[in-house]
């Protein structure tokens, strides 16, 4: 069985094969029994999975050039979404913003079918991937202008969550295509082809439709919808209905002319919500005040004061790391154990220069440097106890740069290139003016979680 046969078999079997555990029915029939039995939440969750399952079949057939079968399952995708909406209405439940709704929106766009339910606003959190995919597909279905301010705010939230920089750059290719940001049609198609083919070099925890695995079998459905929305016509691997084979040259018969208008982002202003305190002395006062009343995730007082016998070891530990003389940082670390300075908004913790844990400043930096290529001019200031983080750290990690004494959120792809990694860094997003200022921000993030 070839890879494509295997993938098709799995999805057909999942959706359509009769199963003894389902009472001799298939997965599609099972949800009707669940609805009759009153298991509404479970049934709706299963129908949402069926929406994506039907779309995956459509995408696989699409990638093989079997447009008749692809069309069948695109319609089936919308039928399953409609069933979900009807099931919610029948039982007085609000239709959820479910994982996979972007598949239904893409099917509606490609088939030119108007779905009234899609007019509602979804409620995905802006700093996570579902928001970006849903927003892009929603733009493909209506005539709203592209709100650059909302997009930038969400991009900043993504960066603050330490999600991979390359994924945000991929989203930017889509946004640029939607708004006519490329100099020519050829430049747009070339940029997309390079982006999508480049996914094969990465191995994130992503689903079939993203194309990181089985890249040559998958169609980039988001870009296909964008091409249709902006009025492009021709033949391209990632277009509907005139798809083409892998590595074929795109042929344009109609250049796009229906780009989205752009609502310009407002001029940058200091953001009171970032928690950034530029002045080191003011930042230290903020830290001292709030660490006196610091509480853990259970609401219990949590003392971060460093024991007196450890204070004399801090200067030597920083010197051994090559941390340049920094009186403000030294005094802060002598006063507090950094690994006990809390931030419930993330699973990572600050590294301490003295405490003998796996997150010790020297140990974590050595692991990042020896095993994963962190540049020697960087000191890793925050670490993780989670296995997947220290075995294969992904995304952005906080580092101290010896050259300028500032803190950066540096993406793993750029760990070995300090000049590149720190270029265009933005204050409060991936740049803090000092270690003390960063810790003040860290404390303010913890306060937000207890507000």
N, C-alpha and C positions, 0 to 999 in steps of 0.2 A: 504494500500500500504506500503510495507516494505521500509526501507531506500534505499536499492540498487535499488529497482523498481522505487522509486521516482527520484533518481539521473539519472538513465537511461532514464526515461520518459522526464525529463527536457531537456536533451541534444538531444535526438531524436527529440523532439518537436521543439527545437530551430533550428536544422539543416534542418529537413526534412518535417515538417508539413506545409501544405498550409496556407497562411496567407492573409487575405483580404487587409491588409495594404501594402502587397507586390504585390498587383494586382492579387491575387489568386495564386501566385507562392510561392515556398519555399525559404528559405534563400540562398541555393546554386544557385538557378536560378536567384535570385535578383541581384547578382553581375554581371551577364552577361548583364542585362538591364542597370546597372549603367555604365558598360564599354561602351556600345553602346551610352549612353547619354553623354559620356565624363566626368563622375564623377570618374576619374581614381584614385585619392588619396583615396576617400571613398571606392571604390571597392577593392583596394589593402588592405586597412585596414581590410575590412570585410573578405577577403580571408585569411588573417593572422589569424583572429579569428577562421575561419573554420578549419585551420590546427590544432590549439589547441583543438577545439571542437571534431574533429574526433579522436584525440589522447586520449582525456579524455574518450570517449566511448570505445576505444580499451583497455585502462587501467582498466576500470570498468569490462568489460567482462573477461579480463585477470585475474583479482582478483577473479572472480567467477569460474575460470577454464574452461570457454567457449572459447577455443583457436581458434575455427573456426571463431566466430564473432570478436574476437580480431584481428585475422589476416586480416579479411576484412577491419576493420577500420584502421589498420596500413597501409595497402595499400592505403586506402582513404586519410590518412594523407599525404602521399607522392604525391598522385594525386593532392591534393589541393596546396601543395607547388609548384609542377610543373606548375599548372595553374597560380599561382602568378608570377613565373618567366616568363612564356610566356606572361602574360598580360603586364608586365614591358617591355619586349623586343618589343612587338607589338607597344607600344606607346613611345618608346625611353626613358623609365624611368629606372634609376638604381635600381636594386633590393635592398630593404632596409634590414637592420639587425633588423628584426622584433621580437617582443616578441612572443615566440612560436616556433622559428626556432629550438630550442633544441629538440622539439618534433619530428620534421621531421628528424633531425639527428639521434635520437634514433631509429625511425622506420627503417631508412636505415641501421643502424648497425644491428638491430635484424633480419631483412629480408635479409641481405647480398646483398643489392642493391646499386650499385655505382651511386652516384648523382654528376655529374661534377660540378654543381653549388656550392657544399659545399667546393670545394677546395679554394674558395676565403676567405680572412680574414674578420672576422666580426669587427664591429666598436663599440662594447659596451664599456662603460667607466669602467676601471678596478676596481673601488671601489664600484661597485654595483653588486647585485646578478646575473643579466643576464650574465655578463662577466664570472663568475665562472661556471655556468651551461653550457654555450656555449663552454668554453674552455675544460671542462671535456669531453663533447660529441664529440668535434672536435678531441681530442686525441684518442677517441675510433674508429675514422674513418680513421686515417692515421698512418703513421709509424714514425712520428716525435718523438724525445726524449722529455722528460718532462723537461721544462725549470724552474728550481727551483728558479732562480733569478727573473724571471718575476712573478712567483707565489707569492714569498715573498713580492715583491714590491706591488702587488695587495692586499695582506693580510694586509700590513701596511696601505695602502690607506683605506681599509675597516675599520680598527681600528680607524683611524683618523676621519672618518665620524661618529664615535660613533655607528656603527651598532652592533647588538648583538654578543657577544663573542661565544655563543653556536652555532650559524649558521656557523661561521668560523671553529669551531671544527668539524662540520658535513662535510664541504667541505674537511677538512683534512683527514677524514676517506676515502673518495673517492680517494684523491691523493695518500694516502699511499697504498691503494689496487692496484691502477694502476701501481705503481712503485715497488711493491713487498716489501713493508716496514714491513709487518707482519712476525712473526717468523714461522707461519704455516698457512695452509689453514683454519684450524679450528679456529685459533685465528682471522683471517680476518673475517670469517663469523660470529663469535660470537660478534666481535666489531661492525659489521654492524647491526646485529639483535638488539643489545642493543641500538644503536644510533637511529634506525628508530622507534622502539617501544617507545623510550623515548619522541618522538615528541608529543605523546598524552597528555603529562603533560603540554604542552605549548599552548598558544593561540595567535600567531602573526597574522597579517593581511596577510594571505597566501592563495594561490589558492588550489583547490581540489587536484592537483597532488602532492603537497608537503607532504600530509599525516599527517598534524597536526590535522586536523579534519577527521573523517571517516578513521582513521588509519588502521583499520582491513580490510577495503575494497580496499585500495590502494596498488599498487605495486610500489616499488621504482625503477622507470625506469632508473634512472642514474646508479644505482648500477648494474642493470640487464645488461645494455650495457657494463659496465666495466668488469663484469664476462665473457661476450662473447669475449671482446677484449683481455683479458689476457689468454684465452684458458681454463677456468674452465668448466667442464661439470658435470652434476649430477642433483639433484632435490632439489630446495630451493624455498621458498615462493617468493623470489624476483629474479627469473631467467626465462629465455625464451629458449626453449618452455616448459621445464619441471618445471612448477611452482608447488607449493604445498599449502596446506591449512595453515591458521594462526596457529602459535605456533608449526608447525611441525619441526622435526629435519632434518637439511640439510644432504643430502647424496651425497658424492663426488665420482664420477666414474673416473674423470680425473683431476689431480691437475694442477693449472695454471702454465704455463711456458713461456708465451709471455708478460712478464712485459715490461713496457717502460724503456728505458735507461734514465738516469738523467743527465742533464747539470747542474753541480754544480753551486750554487750561488757564486758570487765573495766574497772575504773576506770583512767583514764590514769596511766601511770607513765613516768618518764624512760627513754628507749630508748637503751641503750648502743650500738646498731648505727647510730644516726643520724650519729655522728661529730661532733655538735654540742659545741663547747667554748665555754661562755658567756663566760668571762673572756678578755679580749683578750690579756693578757700570756701566759696559759697557751696560748691558741690560737697565738700567735706562736712560742712555744717548740716546739710540736708541728710547725709548718711548718718551722722551721729544722732540726730534727733529721732530718726525713724528706726534705727537699729535698737534703740532703747525699748521700743514697744513692738519689736518684730514678733510675728506669730507664724506658726507653721500651718500646713494645710488643714489641720484639725482645730485651728484656732488657739492653740496653746502657746504661751510665751517661749521664745527660742533665743537663747543668749549666744551671740557670736563673738563675745570677748575672748581675745587670745590669752591663754594662761601665761603668767609672768615668766616661767622658766623657758618658754618657747621664743620670747621676743628677741633675745640676743642672737637667735639663729637665722633670723630673716635676712639681715644684711648679707651674710655669707652665701645664703641660698640664691639671692638675686645676683650677687657677684659671680657665682659659679655659672649662672645662666647667661652671663654677658649683658645683663640688664643695665643700661647706663645709669649713672647716679641720678636719682630722682627723689628728693627729700619728701615730697608730698605722697608718693606711692609707698616709700619705705615706712613713713609714719602710719599710713593707713593699714598696711599689712602687719605692722607690729602691734597695732591696736585690736585688729580683728582677724579671726580665722576666715579666710575668704570662702572656703567651701561651706561655711555655715551662713553666709549671706544669702538669703532666700530669694527665689523668683519662681512662683508657682505657674507662671505662664510658659514655662519650657521644661523639658525633661533633663536638660544638661545643667551643670553646676560650675561655679567658678573654681579654678584650680588654686590650691594653696601652696605656698613655697616651702612649708615646713611639714605639714601634716602628712604622715606616711600612708597615703591611700593611693589607689590606682589613678586618682585624679590629681596627684601631686604635680605641681607646676613643671618640675624637671622631668618627671617620668612621662607625663602626657606629651610634652614637647619632644622628647627623645623618640617616643613611639611615632609621632606624626612625621618627624624628620627622617628617622632611619627606615621606617616601613612604607611611608607614603609620600616622601619627597618634599616635605615642608622646607622652605628655604631657611638656611641658618640665621638669616636676619629677622626671622619671625619667631616669636615666643607664643605658644598656644596657651591662652589664658582661661579657656573653659573646656571642660571635658565631659565625658559621659560614662556611666557604668553599664550601659546597655551593650550587649554583645555585638549587635550588627554595627554599632557606631565605632567601636575600637577595632573590629575586624575589617571593616570596609567603610570608612567614614565618607559620607556623601554630602553634597550641598555646601553651604557656607559655614565657616567656623571663625570664632573671634580670635584675633591675634594682636600682639603688640609688635609694632615695627620699630626696631632699634634705631633706624635712621632718623625718624622724626618724632618718636615718642608718642605716637597716636595709636588708637585702636581701630582695627578694620575688621569687617566681616568679609573674609576672603573665600572665594569659591575654590573647591578642590582643584578644578582644572587650571587654576592660576597660582597655586601654592608656591611653585618654584620660580615665579616671575614677579617679584615684589613691585617693580615699576608698572607692570601691566595691571596687576591685581588692585593697585591703589589708585589708578587713573580714573578720574570722573567719580570718585567716591562722594557720597552725599551725607552731610551731617545729619545724624539722627536716623539714617537708613542703614548705611554700612561704614560710617565714619564717626568717631568720637575724638574730641581734641586731646584727651588725656585719659590715663587709667582711672584716676579719681572721678572724672566726669562720667566715664563708662559705668563705674560701680554705682554712681548716683542714679543713672538711667536704669540700671539693673534693679535697684531698690524701688524705683518708681513703678517699674513693671509689676513687681510683686504687690505693691500697694493697690494697683488697678485691679488685680485679681481678688482683692479683699474689699473692694469698694462696695 
